Amino acid sequence: MEKKRSDIAHQDPEHNKKQKPGSATSDGTLQQRYGIGAQLLSKMGYVSGQGLGSGGTGIAQPISATSSQTPNSSRSGLGMMSAANTVNDGYYSSSSEEDNVLEVPSVVSFKKSDASEGGDSTERVRSRMFQKLNELENKSILGYRDDDMDTILELRQRLKDMDGSNIESSSERLSSLVDELDDVTNRLCELDTQLPLLDNDLYDATTLEEILNSMKSVNPETFDGIINMILKLPNDDLVDSFISRCIRKVFMDYHWDILDEKAYPSVTIKNLVNNVKYRLDSKKGFLNQTQTSIFLIVFQKIDNYLKGSDFLNNDKDYENVIALLLNFEEVLQYIECYEYILNIYVIPAILNSCEKWDFCDSSQQKTVRRWFQDLSMILPAEPIAEMKEILKRKLIDYCQNWDYETSKVPDERELNFVRELFNNVQGPQIDYASLTSKYFTKRFVKVFWNEYYDPIAELEGWNHHDKAGKETGSILALSVLHLYRALLNEEDNRLIIKSAFNDINKVLFQWLLYANESDKLKALYWFNWFINSSFSSTNLRDFEVEEINRTIKFLNNWKFNRRVEGIHSEVFDLEGKLDHLHANRSSNDKESSSHGYTIKNIPMRKVLPTFKDVVEQYCEEHNLLMNKLPNKYAHLKYGKDSSVLVPIFELTRKECRPMNIALKDDILWVEEDESRYMPIFLWKLDSLMLARSPM
């Protein structure tokens, strides 16, 4: 059947007539081989041996298709029907009635000629080899040799000139070479990452060797330079050990006067502490090696001096102790000995002075006042509270046992010191006014004032009183009041003076009320005598001047032809008003104490913050978190050698990129770019952090 159909198709004159010369089916070969596909290509202009497309740039050979050797049930392929339909099913039919040829499809294979197939294989191998060369060229290993690129160019040229006979073996060798280079490149990359570490180790080893050689001959002239070299080392333990060795070697046998603040060890050790206090941290109660060396050199000298000095009674020793505490405060704080010196020497001396204190003799007991004025801002709250209690007890004892004839008059400067101490915010608050009002004013009025003050008694013989040369009666009472007005609080003193003038005004009013015109001048003369006798030896206070002027105005306004009201009070009760004033003061004290701390009584002490404390407080106020980066240090262009190594702190804030800072000598440094730090003002820190917020 197949043979007859094929013969009929080839013998059809109309069929042959429609084929173009040179077409794919002009000789019937392609049509017989490819069937209807060849006819369709021919109708679309395909010419055997030429490329497809209008420009002839397409493929020139048909795609080969080889039938699968798998079982019939799974056999299918491009342009083929399944094996189940090879005999009875499926005829191809042309869309043209003239070319309506029936042909049973058979299992065929599209296969190129050996020549064309070999040429394509060579080109594919060549292309693959060019790709390998590209991979080779991109390998980082090529940067290790200057002639690598020339080698690649030579390989490219040789590859172009190769033919199919030796290109396969060359391809295998090139692939193997690239694989080997992959391994070599990976290994070199690992070595590249290790080289900086090795360079750092080499630099550290060189630096260590240089430092160790310098330390062998360290002396006062080379000490600062060697310390600067040591501080550039990144290892804190090594820095601590090296600095400790240098300190002991230079200063352990150095003879110097601890009182000479300009001596080389004093200046050098203070500068050293200022440089290392941020670098070498220590735990509370434990000293590192550097602190221990400074302790052996500085503290023992200070301790020996304090043991042998009498600074409690000797002014020169006192001044030296103050100078030592101020000069070596930072050093003693660094080696954790400052509080020890205060607790062992200074505070016991102050408390001992308080026990011996007599506020009636300022010439001998000025030490207490001087200690407090010089050191009150650095003393802890506990000894100040104890001082208050000692002086309070001594003041109460004096007031309770006071007698105007036997007791000594307190010194006003010492009493002002007591007021200052009682008002100090450290320790319990003591109301000086309430204390003196309760224990002295009431006793003074009952025991002395009421007994001696009586202006009526001064009316007899008043014009001869000044010739006696001795104060008595009311004049004596006012004189004693002026002597002790430093012990009285101002309100009590004002109230007593008001009571005194109220009695004077009462006497004058009665005198003028029952006298004639000529007695007015006598009353004025008597009043002038009384005031001059009572107040001439003291400085008048404002309220006393006010009372004097008020009485003089009353006398000048007195008219005998008409009734004038008096300026006195007939029911004035001094003791009652003092009790009322004291009761109000006590209730105010209880009310204020019930409210807890106020702006006036918050316990505080002088704080000597470091610049680090100031920066930490600023960061806390502006929601910045400040953390020290472990084993991270910055080289700053600062100091004698324009190079100093300081720790790095990282500032973080939510939704902001971290920022690195460094601190040195109360200067804030900010990292602008990698390892480059610039000094800035503290107030700029917040705006710089805001600028690092993500967009």
Secondary structure, 3 states (H helix, E strand, C coil): CHHHHHHHHHHCHHHHHCCCCCECCCCCHHHHHHCHHHHHHHHCCCECCCCCCCCCCCCCCCCCCCCCCCCHHHCCCCCCCCHHHCCCCCCCCCCCCCCCCCCCCCCCCCCCCHHHHHHHHHHHHHHHHHHHHHHHHHCHHHHHCCCHHHHHHHHHHHHHHCCCCCHHHHHHHHHHHHHHHHHHHHHHHHHHHHHHHHHHHHHHHHHHHHHHHHHCCCCCCCHHHHHHHHHCCCCHHHHHHHHHHHHHHHHCCCCCCCCCCCCHHHHHHHHHHHHHCCCCCCCCCCCCHHHHHHHHHHHHHHHHHHHHCCCCCCHHHHHHHHHHHHHCHHHHHHCCCHHHHHHHHHHHHHHHHHHCCCCCCCCCCHHHHHHHHHHCCCCCHHHHHHHHHHHHHHHHHHHHCCCCCCCCCCCHHHHHHHHHHHCCCCCCCCCHHHHHHHHHHHHHHHHHHHHHCCHHHHHCCHHHHHHHCCCCHHHHHHHHHHHCCCCCCHHHHHHHHHHHHHHHHHHHHHHHHCCCHHHHHHHHHHHHHHHHHHHCCCCCCHHHHHHHHHHHHHHHCCCCCCCCCCCCCCCCCHHHHHHHHHHHHHHHHHHHHHCCCCCCCCCCCCCCCCHHHHHHHHHHHCCCEEEEEEEEEEEECCCCCCCEEEEEEEEECCCCCCEEEEEECCEEEEEEECCEEEEECHHHHHHHHHHCCCC
